[in-house]
């Protein structure tokens, strides 16, 4: 975001953690953990601006009027504004209006203890176009989800750029247990830290959403179709801390979808995969991987990341056999190069295990399960319960294969 006359302006970062999303005593989304992680990122990097800025954190707020006052102050800033929201999205039963649940919000007190979504959009409505970014990492409850289906997306103020994910009421947790940073927010932060220059927000969104692997049914904003039709991002010269990488866009890539560099088609891959064009996404990913192998070598960090991207594309396409094999290979490579304590090793292991549990053919599951279990046992920090369940499932599958062989012998 860029506005003329920077000497007269200040930027503003407002981070709001609403109520945690909990289902059956399992924390699906821990907004406080997300805010704690974002607090470690410099405001200039979050904003994509070198302007002086103010940062406000609201975690555990119970009074919606207090949140509204902070929101009003943020909306009144003359410089760029980043508003981050994480928590449980709910709705009041009588008026059927969306709200961000705050600490202590219950189904019967939504209208009095939660932040009305229309308050948020109303406060941001009059800000100049191009100065406001709304970043969300939310989980909808059973009251809010039908409303999102009616809207078709998350309602947003005109002129604001909105990015994020809203998980459905049913499905796996978006974070790995209580106090963990959710996948989308974690990968957004990781991309900010890893990139030599700050990517545009739309690029960060595409990379974070693709790497996080949202649960089936998750509302991703903007959608793949939005990414396909959106004009290319403004030249990075207009973004004080984010000059564009030089060079032409990747030739498999659509001119309407921004890339992360001259040979990095991850934004395009995400758009293709979420749009159901899995064959094209897989072909583009294999081509990119071969280029990386030729230039960086098979053991390079870039090469293993390509493998993980191909694994996630296979997961999105429903090819869990290939996804398991690719994730398992990534675990083996990262384990050899980074050691058992590296968080990337555990992330890859979690991806491999999830895909392996989705395999329906016992013979295939047994064939790939033995290698996976050996790798999981080499990770001393891996959840013992998950390891035990893996051992039990593999043994049950082996028994099923033996019984099947005896039946047809």
N, C-alpha and C positions, 0 to 999 in steps of 0.2 A: 504494500500500500504506500502511496506517495501523494502528498499534498504540497502545493507551492507555498513558499514562505515558511520554511522549517524553523526559522529563528523565533517565530511567534507561536509555536505549537509544542505540545507534549503528547506523547503516546500514552496509552493506558492498557494495562492487562488486568482483567478481572476474572479470577478463577473461583468457581462456585461448586462446592460439593454438596449435593442433596442427600437424601436418605439412601442407605444401602439397599440394594435389591437382594432379597432373601427369599428362597423357595425351599420348603421342606427342611428348614434349619441349615440350608447350605447357602453361603454367600455367593451370589452370582455376579455381583458388581460391587467393588469396594471403592466408592468415590474418594474417600479420604486418602487412600493409598495413591490414587491417581494424582491428587493435588500435591502430595508430598514429593512425587517424582517430578512433576512440572516445576515445583519450587526450586529444583536444582538447575534449571535451565535459565540462562540469562534472559532478561526481558527483551533485549535487543534481538536475540535470536528468535524468540517466540514471535515477536512483531514483524521481523524482517525489516527493521528500521533502526537507524542510528540516532533518532530523536531522543531527547531526554524523556523518560517515561515513569509512570507510577504503576505499582503492582499491588493489588489487593487480593487477599485470600479469604474466602468465607467457607469455613468447614464447621459443620455442626450447628448452623443457624436454625433457630426454631420459629422466628418471627418473620413472616413474609414481607412485612413492611420494612424491616431492616434491610432485607435483601433488595427490595425495590428502591430504597434510598441509595444504596451502593450502585445499583444498576443505573439510576437516574444520573448520578455523578459521572459514571463512566460514559454514558451516552452523551453527556454534555462536553466531553473533551473535544478539542479542535483537531487533534492529530489522529493517527491510526489507533484503532481499538481492536483488541482480541478479547472475546468473551468465550470462556470455556465452561461448559456445564457437564457434570457427571452425576449420575444417580438414577433414581427410579422415576420414570414417567408414569403419571397416573391421570385419572379423570374424576370429576365429581359426578355422581350418579344422577343427580337431578338435572343439572344444566348441560351435562355431557360436554365439558370443556377440559382441555388438556391442562395439566399442572405439573410442575416439578415438585415432587414430594420433598419436604424438608424433615429434619430430625423430629420425630414424634408424630408425623402425619399418619393418620389411620383412615380407613375407608369412609368413616363417618364424619371426619373433620377436614376433608380435603379443601373445602371452600374457605376455611379459616386458618389453616396451618400450612398450606402449600402455596408456592408461587404460581400464579395464573400465567399460562403461556402467552395469553393475549397482552398481559402487562409487559412482558419482555418484548414482544414484537412492537407494541405501541411505543415504548421508550426509544427503540432503535429506528423507528420508521422515518424520522426526519433527518437522519444523518446523511451526509453527501455520499453518493455512490462511490464505491471503491475504497472506502475508509474503514469498513467494518467487516471483521471475520468472526463468524460464530462457529465454534468447534464443539461438537457434542460427542459424548460417549455415554449412552443411556441404555437402560433396560426397561421396556414397557411392561406394565402389569396387565392383567386381564381386562381391566376397565379401559385402559388407554389404547390397547392394540387395535380394537375394532375401529376406533376413530382414525387412527393412522391409515387403516385400510380404506376408509371413506375418502380421506384427503389424498391418498396416493403418495404422500411424502410427508415430511415434517414441515408444518407451516413456518414461514420465515418472513421477516420484514423485507420490503423492496429495497434493493440496493446493497443488501448484505450478502456476502459470500458465505455459504453454509456448507460445512463438511462434517462427516462423522458417521456413526453407526447407532442404530437402535435395535437392541436384541429383543426377540419375541418373548412372551411369557413362558413358553415351553422351550426346553432345550438345555444344552449343557451350560455350565458356568462360563462367563466371559473372562474370569480370572482363575488362577490356579489356587483357589482357597482363600480363606480370610486374610486380609491385609495385603494381597498381591495386586500388582498393577495390571489392569486389563490389557489384552493384547493390542487393541487398536491404539490406545494411548502410549503404550510402551514402544510400539514400532514407530509411531510418530516422533517420539523423542529420539529413538535410535537413529532415524534418518537425519534428524537435525544435527546430531553429533557426528555422524560418520561422513556426511557430505563435505567435500572441500569447500564448496560454496553453498549457500542456503538455497534449496530448491524452492520453487513457487509452491504456494499452499495446495494447489490442485495436484501437483506432483507428489507432495507429501501425503496427501489423502490417498491417492492411487497406490502408492507404495505401502503405506501403513495398512490399508484395507486388504491388499493382496497378501502381505506377509502375515497378517493376523489370522487369516482364514476364518472369517466370521461364520457362526453357526448357521445351518440352513434356515432360511426364512428371515434372516436379519435384514432390516432396512438399511441400505447403504446410501448415503446422501453426499454428493450427487450420484445418481444411478449410472450404470454403464451407458445407457442411452444418452444421458445428459453429457457424459464425457465425450461421446462420439460426435455430438452436435455442437459442443461448446467451441467458440473461437479459440484460437491459440492464445496462450498467456501473453500478457504485455511484455515487451522487451525488458530484460532484467536491468537495463540502465535506469529504469524508473523505480527500481527497488534498491535503496542505498546499500544494503548489505548482501545483495544476492545477484551479482553479475552472472549473466548466462554463460554456460559453457560454450566455447566457440565451436564452429563446425556445423555441417548440415545435419538435419534430422535423419534417423535411421530409415533406410529405403523401405522395409516392410511396413513401416508405421504410417498411419493416417495423418495428414496434415492438420486435422482437427484435434488430434490428441497430443498433448505436450509430452515430450520425452525427457528423460533425466540426463541426457548427454548424447553425444554423437553415435554411440553404439550401445545404448542402454534402453531397451524397449519395454521396461517394466510397466509403465503406465498403459501402453498399448496392450500388453499381455493381460492386464487386469480388465481392461475394457472388453477385450474379446471373450475372456473366460466368463465374466459375469453376464455377458450378453448371449451366452450359450454357444459361442463359436469355438468349441473346444479343439477341433482338429486344426484350425488355423493357429490358435494359441500354442498348441503343442509343437507345430512345425516351426513357428517363429522362435520358440524357446530352444528347440534343438539346434537351430541355425546359430542363435546367439551363443549357446553353450560351446559349440564347436569353435567359434571365433575366439572365445575366451581360452579354451584349451590350447589353441594354436599360439596364442600370444602370451598367455600367463602360465601355462603348464597345468597338468592334471592335479597337482597338490596345492594349488594356490587358493587363497581365501575366496577369490572371485569365482573360481571354478566350482567350489563346493556350494557357494551361494546359488549358482546357476542350477546345480542339482536339486537344491531345496526348492527353488522356484518351480522346476519341472515337477517335483513331487507334489507341490500344492496344486498345480494345474491339473495333475492327474486326479487328485482328491476331488477337486471341483467338478471334474468330468465323470466322477463315479468309478474310475478305474483304480480301485483300492489295492489290487495286486501290484500294479506298477508303482503306485504311490508308496506302498510299504517297502518295496525293493529300493526305491530311490532314497527314501528317508533313512533306511537302514544303512545304505552306503554312505550317506552324509554323516551319520553318527560315527561310523567306523573311521572316516577320514578326519573328522574333527577330533575324535578321541585320540588318534595318533598324533595330531599336530598341536592340540591345545590342552590335552589332559582331561581327567575325569571331572575336575571341578568347574570347568568353563560353563557359563550359563548357556552358550550356544549349543553345547553338546547335549544338555538336558532339554533344550527346546526341540532339537532334532529328534531326540529319543521320544519325547511326548508326541511328536508328529507321527513317528513310525508306529508307536503303540496304538494311537487312535485309529490309524488306517488299518492296522492288522486286526483290530477288533471288529472291523466292518467286513472282513472277508467271510463269505458264506460257504465256500467250498472247503470242506475239512482237509482234503489232500493238499491244496494250495496253502492253507493256513498252517498246517504242520510243517510243510517244506520251508516256509519263511519264518515261522515262529521260533525254531531252534536257534537260528543265527541271531535273531532279535533278542531272545532271552539271554544269550551269552553276553551280548553287549550291555544289556540292562544290569546284569550282575556285576559288571565292571564299573558301575557308577555308584560309589558308596553313598552319595547323597540322594539317590533316587528313592522315591516314596516306597517304603517296605510293603505297604498294603497293595499298591499297584503291582509290585513285583510278585507278591504272593498270588494275586488274582491272575496274573499272566501265567504263572506256573500251573495254576489249577486249570485254566482254560486250555493250555497246550496239552496237558495230560488228558483232559476230557476229549479233545479233538483226536489225539492219538488212539484213544480207546474206540472212538467212533470209526476211525479208519480201519482199525483191526477188526471190529465187528462187521464192517461192510465187506472187507476182504473175505472173512470167513463165510459170510452169507452167500457170496457169489463164487466161492472157491469150488 
